Amino acid sequence: SAKRAWRGYRGADLEPYHVALCGCASGGFAAAVTTPLDVVKTRLMLGADAKGLAYNGVADVFSRVVKEEGAAALLSGLSARVFWISLGGFLFFGAYDAATSQLKKRGV
């Protein structure tokens, strides 16, 4: 994991903000990689395209989006998705690590 690699590089435990940065980077990467799947899922949930033609499964959505709108359409919303998931990873992982660090210091 990124956290383990960074800890090994530093030779010491990570501070909560280090862990938050790991969560941010990991979340952003995962968001970027899975954006095409999210676009396909959203189109499936809508059930039909803008013309009212029903979708018939994942492969149909994927091929029609690429054919009718171009491959770039599979990356619709990429920047917003990466931003929000990165921010969430930063806050959640940072807060979790800060809380667990404090609990360990108090012997809980």
Backbone as a chain_set.jsonl record, in Angstrom:
{"seq": "SAKRAWRGYRGADLEPYHVALCGCASGGFAAAVTTPLDVVKTRLMLGADAKGLAYNGVADVFSRVVKEEGAAALLSGLSARVFWISLGGFLFFGAYDAATSQLKKRGV", "coords": {"N": [[0.836, -1.184, 0.0], [0.297, 2.359, -0.38], [0.643, 3.766, 1.951], [2.211, 2.011, 3.536], [4.517, 1.849, 1.954], [5.411, 4.516, 2.02], [5.89, 4.808, 4.74], [8.012, 3.022, 5.041], [9.932, 4.324, 3.485], [10.301, 6.713, 4.908], [11.123, 5.698, 7.307], [9.878, 5.828, 9.697], [6.847, 6.125, 11.681], [3.881, 7.383, 10.118], [2.516, 10.686, 10.045], [-0.818, 11.948, 10.724], [-1.511, 13.713, 8.587], [0.078, 12.773, 6.535], [-1.051, 10.268, 6.053], [-3.531, 11.142, 5.268], [-2.869, 12.346, 2.83], [-2.108, 10.065, 1.415], [-4.601, 8.784, 1.262], [-5.941, 10.652, -0.274], [-4.501, 10.612, -2.729], [-4.788, 7.899, -3.465], [-7.587, 7.646, -3.582], [-8.181, 9.524, -5.602], [-6.882, 8.387, -7.816], [-8.256, 5.935, -8.045], [-10.815, 6.929, -8.58], [-10.439, 8.152, -11.074], [-9.762, 5.961, -12.689], [-12.056, 4.402, -12.57], [-14.058, 5.965, -13.641], [-15.12, 5.613, -16.366], [-16.655, 3.27, -15.96], [-18.517, 4.209, -14.145], [-19.877, 6.078, -15.703], [-21.086, 4.343, -17.569], [-22.688, 2.834, -15.813], [-24.413, 4.834, -14.873], [-25.744, 5.528, -17.244], [-27.041, 3.107, -17.733], [-28.764, 3.084, -15.556], [-30.417, 5.189, -16.23], [-31.727, 4.071, -18.356], [-32.352, 4.587, -21.072], [-31.169, 6.239, -24.062], [-30.637, 9.722, -25.104], [-32.375, 9.913, -27.224], [-34.366, 8.226, -26.602], [-34.026, 5.543, -27.045], [-33.807, 2.354, -25.755], [-31.311, 0.976, -23.584], [-29.357, -2.036, -23.782], [-27.891, -3.646, -21.786], [-24.496, -3.708, -20.429], [-22.4, -3.891, -22.368], [-23.719, -2.902, -24.621], [-24.3, -0.245, -23.857], [-21.68, 0.744, -23.534], [-20.577, 0.406, -26.16], [-22.355, 1.958, -27.727], [-22.098, 4.529, -26.608], [-19.398, 5.107, -27.182], [-19.482, 4.917, -30.008], [-21.483, 6.808, -30.772], [-20.928, 9.173, -29.343], [-18.236, 9.356, -28.987], [-15.083, 8.27, -27.584], [-14.221, 9.931, -25.542], [-16.489, 10.669, -24.159], [-16.858, 8.739, -22.26], [-15.397, 9.62, -20.186], [-16.782, 11.594, -18.993], [-17.426, 14.002, -16.546], [-15.111, 13.537, -15.139], [-13.18, 15.276, -13.825], [-14.674, 16.469, -11.721], [-15.473, 14.19, -10.301], [-12.981, 13.038, -9.561], [-12.011, 15.13, -7.978], [-13.915, 15.276, -5.783], [-13.801, 12.671, -4.692], [-11.106, 12.464, -4.064], [-10.885, 14.526, -2.164], [-12.618, 13.499, -0.228], [-11.217, 11.123, 0.449], [-8.909, 12.274, 1.555], [-9.962, 13.641, 3.817], [-11.382, 11.578, 5.242], [-9.488, 9.432, 5.624], [-7.452, 10.852, 6.893], [-8.758, 11.836, 9.219], [-9.528, 9.409, 10.391], [-7.01, 8.236, 10.916], [-5.903, 10.139, 12.659], [-7.693, 9.955, 14.806], [-7.409, 7.223, 15.589], [-4.724, 7.269, 16.309], [-4.744, 8.965, 18.54], [-6.351, 7.465, 20.261], [-4.708, 5.217, 20.636], [-2.557, 6.396, 21.983], [-3.75, 6.923, 24.395], [-4.176, 4.472, 25.36], [-6.395, 3.016, 24.641]], "CA": [[0.0, 0.0, 0.0], [1.021, 3.631, -0.417], [0.981, 4.096, 3.34], [3.315, 1.148, 3.948], [5.708, 2.248, 1.198], [5.872, 5.812, 2.519], [6.431, 4.566, 6.075], [9.33, 2.428, 4.843], [10.818, 5.36, 2.949], [10.597, 7.652, 5.99], [11.743, 4.998, 8.425], [9.135, 6.184, 10.915], [5.399, 6.154, 11.489], [3.369, 8.553, 9.401], [1.613, 11.621, 10.718], [-2.149, 11.887, 10.107], [-1.599, 14.39, 7.297], [0.679, 11.879, 5.541], [-2.064, 9.264, 5.748], [-4.566, 11.854, 4.517], [-2.37, 12.489, 1.458], [-2.209, 8.733, 0.794], [-6.013, 8.587, 0.954], [-6.261, 11.571, -1.367], [-3.906, 10.098, -3.976], [-5.419, 6.613, -3.795], [-8.969, 7.903, -3.979], [-8.176, 10.193, -6.902], [-6.508, 7.407, -8.839], [-9.377, 5.003, -8.203], [-11.914, 7.656, -9.224], [-10.117, 8.341, -12.49], [-9.782, 4.667, -13.38], [-13.403, 3.834, -12.614], [-15.033, 6.89, -14.222], [-15.897, 5.027, -17.464], [-17.647, 2.341, -15.413], [-19.566, 5.014, -13.532], [-20.677, 6.618, -16.803], [-21.907, 3.235, -18.08], [-23.69, 2.53, -14.784], [-25.412, 5.911, -14.873], [-26.56, 5.379, -18.453], [-27.923, 1.948, -17.514], [-29.808, 3.479, -14.613], [-31.373, 6.019, -16.971], [-32.521, 3.118, -19.13], [-32.417, 4.885, -22.503], [-30.359, 7.386, -24.456], [-31.374, 10.978, -25.277], [-33.397, 9.703, -28.263], [-35.374, 7.324, -26.074], [-33.713, 4.152, -27.367], [-33.425, 1.627, -24.546], [-30.025, 0.284, -23.546], [-29.493, -3.472, -23.612], [-26.744, -4.185, -21.091], [-23.256, -2.944, -20.297], [-21.681, -3.83, -23.655], [-24.486, -2.026, -25.501], [-24.06, 1.133, -23.421], [-20.292, 1.081, -23.841], [-20.361, 0.549, -27.605], [-23.14, 3.079, -28.25], [-21.494, 5.792, -26.161], [-18.18, 5.322, -27.969], [-19.851, 5.103, -31.408], [-22.3, 7.998, -30.99], [-20.417, 10.374, -28.677], [-16.779, 9.315, -28.917], [-14.531, 7.66, -26.369], [-14.084, 10.949, -24.495], [-17.731, 10.719, -23.384], [-16.726, 7.818, -21.129], [-14.708, 10.342, -19.121], [-17.643, 12.698, -18.564], [-17.438, 14.233, -15.105], [-13.863, 13.046, -14.535], [-12.544, 16.212, -12.892], [-15.5, 16.602, -10.515], [-15.419, 12.91, -9.585], [-11.649, 12.925, -8.948], [-11.927, 16.13, -6.907], [-14.699, 14.921, -4.606], [-13.319, 11.434, -4.069], [-9.804, 12.796, -3.467], [-11.158, 15.292, -0.952], [-13.165, 12.559, 0.747], [-10.123, 10.275, 0.925], [-8.056, 13.089, 2.424], [-10.638, 13.89, 5.092], [-11.729, 10.353, 5.962], [-8.288, 8.724, 6.069], [-6.765, 11.707, 7.865], [-9.511, 11.837, 10.48], [-9.438, 8.068, 10.972], [-5.671, 8.032, 11.462], [-5.754, 11.021, 13.818], [-8.487, 9.395, 15.901], [-6.787, 5.99, 16.089], [-3.466, 7.643, 16.973], [-5.088, 9.493, 19.873], [-6.819, 6.347, 21.09], [-3.548, 4.4, 21.001], [-1.796, 7.142, 22.995], [-4.488, 6.864, 25.672], [-4.285, 3.089, 25.759], [-7.737, 2.477, 24.357]], "C": [[0.879, 1.244, 0.0], [1.489, 4.01, 0.983], [2.199, 3.299, 3.815], [4.617, 1.55, 3.246], [6.276, 3.561, 1.729], [6.492, 5.669, 3.905], [7.836, 3.967, 5.969], [10.344, 3.433, 4.343], [11.249, 6.326, 4.05], [11.35, 6.987, 7.131], [11.078, 5.304, 9.758], [7.647, 6.12, 10.605], [4.987, 7.447, 10.799], [2.496, 9.402, 10.299], [0.238, 11.526, 10.048], [-2.239, 12.604, 8.758], [-0.921, 13.588, 6.192], [-0.342, 10.833, 5.084], [-3.187, 9.896, 4.933], [-4.138, 12.031, 3.06], [-2.396, 11.153, 0.718], [-3.655, 8.45, 0.388], [-6.45, 9.445, -0.221], [-5.756, 11.019, -2.702], [-4.576, 8.793, -4.41], [-6.848, 6.801, -4.273], [-9.062, 8.562, -5.35], [-7.853, 9.249, -8.038], [-7.668, 6.448, -9.109], [-10.554, 5.671, -8.912], [-11.664, 7.814, -10.715], [-10.244, 7.044, -13.272], [-11.204, 4.132, -13.543], [-14.459, 4.767, -13.213], [-15.777, 6.292, -15.413], [-16.965, 4.038, -16.981], [-18.811, 3.092, -14.775], [-20.469, 5.631, -14.599], [-21.611, 5.537, -17.347], [-23.015, 2.894, -17.091], [-24.797, 3.573, -14.769], [-26.326, 5.811, -16.086], [-27.517, 4.188, -18.319], [-29.069, 2.298, -16.576], [-30.851, 4.373, -15.278], [-32.264, 5.171, -17.86], [-32.544, 3.35, -20.624], [-31.535, 6.088, -22.805], [-31.236, 8.621, -24.654], [-32.489, 10.859, -26.309], [-34.512, 8.777, -27.8], [-35.142, 5.863, -26.4], [-33.171, 3.444, -26.131], [-32.047, 0.981, -24.695], [-30.272, -1.192, -23.274], [-28.209, -4.047, -23.001], [-25.506, -3.307, -21.171], [-22.547, -2.801, -21.633], [-22.385, -2.901, -24.627], [-24.25, -0.566, -25.139], [-22.665, 1.566, -23.843], [-20.105, 1.335, -25.343], [-21.133, 1.73, -28.181], [-22.569, 4.423, -27.836], [-20.265, 6.101, -27.006], [-18.531, 5.644, -29.421], [-20.543, 6.447, -31.645], [-21.7, 9.282, -30.427], [-18.899, 10.452, -28.639], [-16.304, 8.787, -27.577], [-14.412, 8.667, -25.221], [-15.336, 11.054, -23.628], [-17.686, 9.78, -22.184], [-16.02, 8.477, -19.944], [-15.506, 11.554, -18.647], [-17.642, 12.805, -17.045], [-16.17, 13.823, -14.396], [-13.313, 14.008, -13.488], [-13.352, 16.367, -11.608], [-15.422, 15.341, -9.659], [-14.079, 12.743, -8.871], [-11.522, 13.908, -7.79], [-12.645, 15.67, -5.645], [-14.195, 13.662, -3.913], [-11.944, 11.644, -3.436], [-9.988, 13.547, -2.156], [-11.702, 14.381, 0.15], [-12.095, 11.65, 1.318], [-9.209, 11.006, 1.879], [-8.696, 13.25, 3.799], [-10.872, 12.614, 5.887], [-10.491, 9.617, 6.482], [-7.517, 9.535, 7.103], [-7.442, 11.696, 9.219], [-9.42, 10.483, 11.171], [-8.074, 7.851, 11.619], [-5.432, 8.904, 12.697], [-6.496, 10.448, 15.018], [-7.842, 8.132, 16.46], [-5.462, 6.279, 16.788], [-3.732, 8.145, 18.388], [-5.568, 8.383, 20.784], [-5.668, 5.459, 21.531], [-2.717, 5.086, 22.077], [-2.443, 7.048, 24.37], [-4.703, 5.427, 26.14], [-5.632, 2.439, 25.522], [-7.659, 1.52, 23.204]], "O": [[2.06, 1.183, 0.34], [2.598, 4.513, 1.166], [3.11, 3.857, 4.425], [5.68, 1.586, 3.864], [7.491, 3.698, 1.872], [7.49, 6.318, 4.217], [8.739, 4.353, 6.711], [11.506, 3.391, 4.746], [12.415, 6.713, 4.123], [12.123, 7.635, 7.836], [11.654, 5.065, 10.819], [7.235, 6.068, 9.447], [5.669, 8.468, 10.893], [1.824, 8.898, 11.198], [0.145, 11.065, 8.911], [-2.967, 12.155, 7.873], [-1.303, 13.705, 5.028], [-0.476, 10.552, 3.893], [-3.729, 9.272, 4.02], [-4.957, 11.881, 2.153], [-2.678, 11.115, -0.48], [-3.907, 7.936, -0.702], [-7.237, 9.009, -1.061], [-6.499, 10.967, -3.682], [-4.892, 8.612, -5.586], [-7.269, 6.188, -5.254], [-9.916, 8.205, -6.162], [-8.476, 9.302, -9.099], [-8.014, 6.185, -10.261], [-11.213, 5.051, -9.747], [-12.572, 7.63, -11.525], [-10.771, 7.029, -14.385], [-11.515, 3.483, -14.542], [-15.632, 4.401, -13.285], [-16.996, 6.449, -15.478], [-18.059, 3.985, -17.544], [-19.958, 2.654, -14.858], [-21.685, 5.699, -14.421], [-22.796, 5.792, -17.561], [-24.16, 2.687, -17.492], [-25.977, 3.237, -14.666], [-27.539, 5.989, -15.972], [-28.669, 4.263, -18.745], [-30.203, 1.862, -16.775], [-32.031, 4.322, -14.93], [-33.424, 5.513, -18.091], [-32.737, 2.402, -21.385], [-31.197, 6.862, -21.91], [-32.441, 8.574, -24.403], [-33.45, 11.626, -26.27], [-35.489, 8.567, -28.518], [-35.975, 5.02, -26.068], [-32.19, 3.887, -25.534], [-31.67, 0.51, -25.767], [-31.252, -1.564, -22.629], [-27.523, -4.846, -23.637], [-25.476, -2.302, -21.882], [-22.132, -1.7, -21.995], [-21.728, -2.184, -25.381], [-24.025, 0.262, -26.021], [-22.49, 2.629, -24.438], [-19.544, 2.355, -25.742], [-20.612, 2.437, -29.043], [-22.557, 5.361, -28.633], [-20.105, 7.221, -27.491], [-17.94, 6.551, -30.009], [-20.228, 7.146, -32.608], [-21.934, 10.363, -30.967], [-18.336, 11.492, -28.298], [-17.016, 8.845, -26.574], [-14.494, 8.285, -24.053], [-15.251, 11.484, -22.478], [-18.393, 9.996, -21.2], [-16.044, 7.952, -18.831], [-14.966, 12.436, -17.979], [-17.836, 11.811, -16.345], [-16.146, 13.763, -13.167], [-13.011, 13.59, -12.37], [-12.779, 16.394, -10.518], [-15.317, 15.42, -8.436], [-14.043, 12.349, -7.705], [-10.987, 13.561, -6.737], [-12.062, 15.67, -4.561], [-14.165, 13.596, -2.684], [-11.648, 11.068, -2.389], [-9.33, 13.246, -1.16], [-11.298, 14.48, 1.309], [-12.055, 11.419, 2.526], [-8.776, 10.449, 2.888], [-8.051, 13.022, 4.823], [-10.588, 12.572, 7.084], [-10.449, 9.224, 7.648], [-6.991, 8.983, 8.07], [-6.782, 11.564, 10.249], [-9.255, 10.411, 12.389], [-7.987, 7.342, 12.736], [-4.826, 8.454, 13.668], [-5.972, 10.459, 16.132], [-7.736, 7.982, 17.677], [-5.114, 5.605, 17.757], [-3.019, 7.783, 19.324], [-5.225, 8.364, 21.966], [-5.645, 4.994, 22.671], [-2.222, 4.424, 22.99], [-1.754, 7.091, 25.389], [-5.325, 5.185, 27.174], [-5.963, 1.426, 26.139], [-8.675, 0.953, 22.802]]}, "num_chains": 1, "name": "protein.A"}
